[in-house]
């Protein structure tokens, strides 16, 4: 068991860094998707308003 821990523990900072990088990338991706979703909802609202005006005319 000591042999396993002596092999794994020195690599811990790299493992922690890799997991941190994955989380940052994942959160960045989710943020980008959320931002695009908000923009698309705004565009959809504008199009719906335009259609309502066209139907009334």
C-alpha positions in Angstrom: 0.0 0.0 0.0 2.8 2.4 0.8 4.2 1.8 -2.6 1.0 2.8 -4.3 0.6 6.0 -2.2 4.2 7.0 -2.8 3.5 6.7 -6.6 0.2 8.6 -6.6 0.7 11.3 -4.0 3.5 13.2 -5.8 1.2 13.4 -8.8 -1.7 14.9 -6.8 -1.1 18.5 -7.8 -1.3 17.6 -11.5 -4.5 15.6 -10.9 -6.0 18.5 -9.0 -5.0 20.9 -11.7 -6.4 18.7 -14.4 -9.8 18.4 -12.6 -9.8 22.2 -12.0 -9.1 22.9 -15.7 -11.9 20.5 -16.7 -14.3 22.3 -14.3 -13.3 25.7 -15.6 -13.8 24.6 -19.2 -17.1 23.0 -18.4 -18.4 26.2 -16.7 -17.1 28.3 -19.5 -19.0 26.1 -22.0 -22.2 26.3 -20.0 -21.8 30.0 -19.8 -21.4 30.3 -23.5 -24.5 28.2 -24.1 -26.5 30.2 -21.6 -25.5 33.4 -23.3 -26.4 32.2 -26.8 -29.8 31.0 -25.4 -30.5 34.4 -24.0 -29.7 36.0 -27.4 -31.9 33.6 -29.2 -34.8 34.2 -26.9 -34.4 38.0 -27.5 -34.4 37.4 -31.3 -37.5 35.1 -31.0 -39.3 37.8 -29.0 -38.5 40.4 -31.7 -39.8 38.0 -34.4 -42.9 37.2 -32.5 -43.6 40.9 -32.1 -43.0 41.5 -35.8 -45.5 38.7 -36.7 -48.1 40.2 -34.4 -47.7 43.5 -36.1 -47.9 41.9 -39.5 -51.1 40.0 -38.6 -52.8 43.2 -37.3 -52.0 45.2 -40.4 
